[in-house]
Amino acid sequence: MFYRNQPQIGTAWHGRHIILVRCNPYTNQFIYLDKSLHAPIEPPHETCAETVAQLISIGYTIQTVVPISHTEVQYVLVK
């Protein structure tokens, strides 16, 4: 019997991907990147602006920006 919604080995997972990027907004320094398990990414750059720009160029959008401390913000990007 064939089930239409049965998972198939070897097929790409479709769903929402989330990436968290932490940066120092005063120095434009990239600090940290965390992502959902299968989220496609580009290698992070040493500058925050370039890291976020690369992620936007592959289809992510900025969901929110959260201040973590006086010298750190976290970008939440979704695709």
C-alpha positions as CSV (number, residue, x, y, z in Angstrom):
1,M,0.0,0.0,0.0
2,F,1.3,3.5,-0.9
3,Y,0.9,6.4,1.5
4,R,1.1,9.8,0.0
5,N,2.7,11.6,3.0
6,Q,5.1,8.8,3.8
7,P,8.7,10.0,4.3
8,Q,11.1,9.0,1.6
9,I,14.8,8.2,2.0
10,G,16.9,10.4,-0.2
11,T,14.4,13.3,-0.6
12,A,15.1,16.8,0.6
13,W,13.5,17.9,3.8
14,H,11.1,20.7,3.3
15,G,10.2,23.0,6.1
16,R,11.3,26.1,8.0
17,H,14.9,26.7,8.7
18,I,16.2,29.0,11.5
19,I,19.6,30.6,11.9
20,L,20.8,32.6,14.9
21,V,23.6,35.0,14.3
22,R,25.3,37.0,17.2
23,C,27.3,40.1,16.4
24,N,28.9,43.1,18.0
25,P,27.0,46.0,16.4
26,Y,29.7,48.6,17.4
27,T,32.6,46.8,15.7
28,N,30.7,44.8,13.1
29,Q,32.4,41.6,14.4
30,F,30.7,38.3,13.8
31,I,30.6,36.3,17.1
32,Y,28.6,33.1,16.8
33,L,26.2,31.2,14.5
34,D,23.7,28.5,15.4
35,K,21.3,26.8,13.1
36,S,18.5,24.2,12.9
37,L,19.8,20.8,12.0
38,H,19.3,20.8,8.2
39,A,19.5,24.6,7.5
40,P,21.6,25.4,4.4
41,I,24.2,28.0,5.2
42,E,27.2,29.8,3.7
43,P,30.4,29.9,5.8
44,P,30.3,32.8,8.2
45,H,32.4,35.8,7.5
46,E,34.4,37.7,10.1
47,T,32.2,40.7,9.7
48,C,28.6,40.7,10.8
49,A,27.3,42.6,7.8
50,E,28.8,40.2,5.3
51,T,27.5,37.1,7.2
52,V,23.9,38.4,7.3
53,A,24.1,39.6,3.7
54,Q,25.2,36.1,2.5
55,L,22.3,34.5,4.4
56,I,19.9,36.9,2.9
57,S,21.3,36.2,-0.6
58,I,20.5,32.5,-0.3
59,G,16.9,33.2,0.7
60,Y,16.7,33.9,4.5
61,T,14.8,36.8,5.9
62,I,15.4,38.6,9.1
63,Q,12.6,37.7,11.5
64,T,13.8,39.8,14.5
65,V,16.9,41.4,16.0
66,V,17.3,41.0,19.8
67,P,19.7,42.8,22.0
68,I,21.6,40.3,24.1
69,S,23.9,42.7,26.0
70,H,25.4,46.2,25.6
71,T,27.8,44.9,23.0
72,E,25.9,42.0,21.4
73,V,22.8,41.6,19.3
74,Q,21.2,38.4,17.9
75,Y,19.7,38.2,14.4
76,V,17.0,35.5,13.9
77,L,16.8,34.6,10.2
78,V,14.2,32.2,8.8
79,K,13.8,30.5,5.4
